[in-house]
Amino acid sequence: MTTSFVRKALLGTAIAASMGIGYAIGAQPHMTASIGLLQSARAELGAATPNKGGHRERAMQLIDQAIGEVRAGIAFAGG
């Protein structure tokens, strides 16, 4: 193998690795998916009848808080 080929191979490997690390750090598919699931749960609670002694409303508030925390986590991690 030539030195030029080895350098190109190492450079390509380094670029691929840095892209993988950037994806792992920047893109947060599980955190993003959890926001969608929380929003879906909130919509289901919103569709439920409000005769739950205030527990439905409290659950909706907690979901709103959880969505905020997940978004803050994503922002903190740079996503």
N, C-alpha and C positions, 0 to 999 in steps of 0.2 A: 504494500500500500504506500501511496505517496503521502508526504507530509501535508500537502494541500488537501487531499481527500480527508485525512484524519481531522484536520482543523475544521473543514466544512461539516463533517459528521458531528464533531463536538459542539460546534456552534448551533447546528440544527437541534441537537439534543437539548442544549441549554435553553434555546428559544421555546421548544415544546414544553419543557419542564416549567419554565416561568409562566407560560400561558395556562398550564394546568393549575399551578399554584394561584395565579390570579383569579381563575374561575372559582377555585375552592374558597378563596377569601372573599371575592367580590360578589359572585352570584350565590344566593342563598335559597336554593329551591325549596327546602323544607320550611324555612321561615316564611317564605312567600306563600307556599301552599297552606300554611296554617292560618294566614290571614283570610284566605278564601274560605276555609272551613269555618272559621269563627264568624265570618260574615253570613255564611249559610245558616249557621246555628242561630244567629241573631234574627235572621229573616223568619225562621221557623217559629221562634218565640214570639216575634211580632205578629204572626198569623194566628197564634193561639188565643183563646179567649182569656180576658184579663181577670178571671175569677180564681186567682191562686193565692190570695192573701198577701199580695205584694211581692211574692217570691219570683214571679215572672219578670216583673219590672227590675228587681234587684239583680236577677240573672242577666238581663240585658245590659245593665250598668256594668256588671263585672266583665261581660264580653267586650264592651266598649273599652274598658280599662285594659283588658288583655290585648286587644288589637293595638292600642297605643303602646303597650310595652313591647310587643313584637316589632312594631315599626321602629321604636327607639333602639332595639337590639340590632336591627338591620342597619340603621344609620350609624350606630356605634362601630359596627364592624366594617363600615365603609361601603356598604352595598347600597 
